[in-house]
Amino acid sequence: MTRAMRIQQFAKETGVTVRTLHHYDRLGLLKPERTESGYRVYGERDLIRLQRITVLKFIGCSLQEIKDLVDRNSDDLRTTLELQQEALERRRKTLDGALKAVEKARRLLDESGKADWQTLKSIVETIEMEQNTDWMNKYYSPEAQKDLEKRREELGPEGMQQGQKDWELLTADCQQAVKDGVDPKSERAQQLAKRWLGLINAFTGGKPQIAEGLTKLYADRKNWPKTAERPWSDELTAFILEAKKAANASNKS
């Protein structure tokens, strides 16, 4: 589509309602050119942007997250399409897993007349895990997201679960240290900082792009979705930062 279209025709061609296009315009998501008379006029640039919006919305991004993403890569269509393809493939894997679990639950219900607790639990966990991590993608570059996917495959489900347990244990130990008023320069704090860095390295696999995205993610905690669980308090974060600074200073000396 290279010709200019009024909003009604553009809506008909794309299958998006006029009301939705008005809403996107108000939010600054999709702002078409306007004629001297004030009519909205859509062109190829708007179609490309609408495609990005539609896919990102489908994979679970909020409208604010979508705006940030499409504004950030407004001219890089190839990179955006690659990112969208990978995100959709990850979503397809999640849906396939959930569908298999639902099918198993229905089969067991037909055979025994009872629901299978573990199967139902796996359905919830699969979907919740996907929903709880999708919003984080905006902090990682397309290259970092590829590295993350490879890292998840390398670790496998057991490795990911073990990593989660290790983080929970370390967080609890750090929270206790904060509660006890431990000096960040103390040996106890230094050991906690060492464990912290070790788990980060295990997660990133030594990939600097993943580490960069992780830093951006936690630096932007105030803008996390309301449903996102804060893994630790601001006090704990400050404690670990001070402990790491002390450790760096000690290594330099």
N, C-alpha and C positions, 0 to 999 in steps of 0.2 A: 504494500500500500504506500504510494508516494504522493497521492493527491490529498488535498486538505479536505477534512470532513467536519460538518457540524456535529454537535453532540449526539443528536438522535441517530444519525447515520453511523457514527462511530460506535455507539452503543449496540446498534443492530449488527454491525460487522463483527464485533468482538464478543458479543454475548454478555456484556456487562451492563447493568441497568444504568439509566440516566441518574437515578438517585445516588448510586454508588460513585459515579464519576463526579457528581457535585460534592460528595463527601470527601473524596480524594483531593479535589481542588481546594476545599476549605482547609484541609490538613497540610497542604503544601506537598502532598505526595505526587500528584499529577496535575501540573498547572499548564494548560495549553495556551497557545497564542490567542489573542482576541482581536476581532475586527474593530474598525472604528466605531461601529454601532454597539460594541460590547459583547458580541456573540463569541462563544468558545469555538476554536478551530483546532482540530487534532490532525497531526501528521505522523510520519514514520517514527520520529523521535518519541512521540507519545506512545505509539504502539510498543516499541521496544521497552520503554519504562513500565508500561502496563503489564507486559509479559513478566518482567522481574517481580513486580508487586504481587501478581497472581500466584506465582510459584512460591515465593517466600511466605505468603499468607497461607498457602496450602500446607507447607511443611511446619507451620506452627509459630511463625514469628509474629510478634505484635506489630501494630501499625507504626509505632514509634521506632521499633527495631528495624522495620522495613525501610522507613525513611532514612535512617542512618546508613543502612547498607547501600541503598540505591544512590544516595548522594555521594557516598564515598567512592563508588566505582561507576560514575555516571557514563563514562566513555569507554569503559573496558568491557565490551559485550562478550568477547570470547572467554575472559576469565570468569565473568558472571555466569555464563552458560555452563562452564565446567564445574563451578561451585554448586550450581543448582542441580546438575546431573548427579554429582556425588551425594548431595543431601537427599535427593529423591531415592537414590539407590539404597542409602542407609535406612530411609523410612520404609522402603519396600521390604528390606530384610526384617525390620521390626514387625511390620504388618504380617509378613509370612509366618514369623514365629508365633505371633498372637493368634493368627487364624488356625494354626496347627493345634495350639493349646485349647482353643475353643472347640475345635472339632473333636479332640480327645475327650473333653469334658462332656460334650453332648453324647458321644458314643458310650461313655461310662454311665451316664444318666439313663440312657435307653436300656442298658444291660442290667443295671442294678437298682435303678430308681432312686439313686442317691448321687449327690454332687461330690466330686473328688476335690478335697480341700487343697491339696498341693497343686493341682492343675489350675484351679481358680486363682490361687495365690500367684502362680507364675504369670498368669495373664495380667494381673494387676501390676506386678513388678516390672514386666516387660514394657507396658505402656507408660507407666510412671517414670521409668528410667529415661525413656525417649523424650517425654515431655519436659523432664527436669534438666536435660542437657542441651536441647535445641537452641535455647536462647543464648547459650555461651558462644555459639559459633562466630558471632559478629566480632569477637575479640581476637580471632585467629585469622591469619591470612589464608588464602586458598592453598598455598604450599604447606602451611602449618597444619591445616585440616587434613591434607593428604598424609602427612607424617603422623598425625594423631590416629588416623584410621589404621595405618600400618602398625603403630605401637599397640593399639588395642588387639589387633590380630596376633601380634607377637606374644602379648601377655596371656591372651585367652581368658575365658570366663573365670577360671580359678585364680589366675594372676590378678585380675581386676578385683575380685572379691577379697583376696589377701591384702592387696593394696589399701582397700577401703577399711579393712580391720586394723591395719597398721596405722592408718591416719587417725582412726577413732581412738586407739590406745594412746598415741602420741598426743592428741588433743587433750585427752583426759589428764595425762601427766603434766602437760603445760598449764592447764587450768589449775591443777593442784599447786603447781609452783607459784603461779600468780597469787593464789589464795594464801600461800605460806609466806608471801612477801620475799621470795628468793631474789637475790641480787643478780641482774643479767650478766654481770662479770664473773659470777661464781662458777665453780667447776660443774655444778649441777645444771646450771643454765647452758653452759658450753656443750655439755653432752646432749641436751635437748635440741640445741641449735644444729648440732652435727646430725642427729637423727632426722631433723626437719629437712636439711639440705639433701640428705641421702634419699628420702622419699620423693623429693622433687626431681632429683636426677633419675630415679627409677621411673617416674611418670613420664618425663620428657625424653628419656632414652639418650640424653646428651644432645638433643636437637635444639639449637638456639632459637629457632622460630617458634617452637612450642613454648619454650621458656618465656619468650617475649609476649606471646599471647596470654600466658598464665599471669604474668605481671600486670598486664593491662586489665585482665579480668578482676583481680583482687584490688587493684587501685580504684576501680569504679564501683565499689560495693554499694555506694549510696544510690546508684541507678539500677541495681538489680531488680528483677520483677518482685512484686510483693509476695508471690508464692514461693520464691526461691529461699531455701533454707540457708541461713548464715552458719557456716561451719564452726566459727569461733568468734569470740568477742573482740571488740576494739582493744581492750586491755591485753588480751593474749597476743594480738598482732603487734602491739607496741613492745611487749616483752620479748618476743622472738626477734624483732628488728634490732632491738638494743643488744640482745645476746649475739646476733650475727655480726653486728658492728664490733663488739668486743672481741669476737673470735678473729675477725679480719685484722684488727689492730694487733692482736697477739701474734698472729702469723707473720705480720710485717716486721714486728720487732724480733 
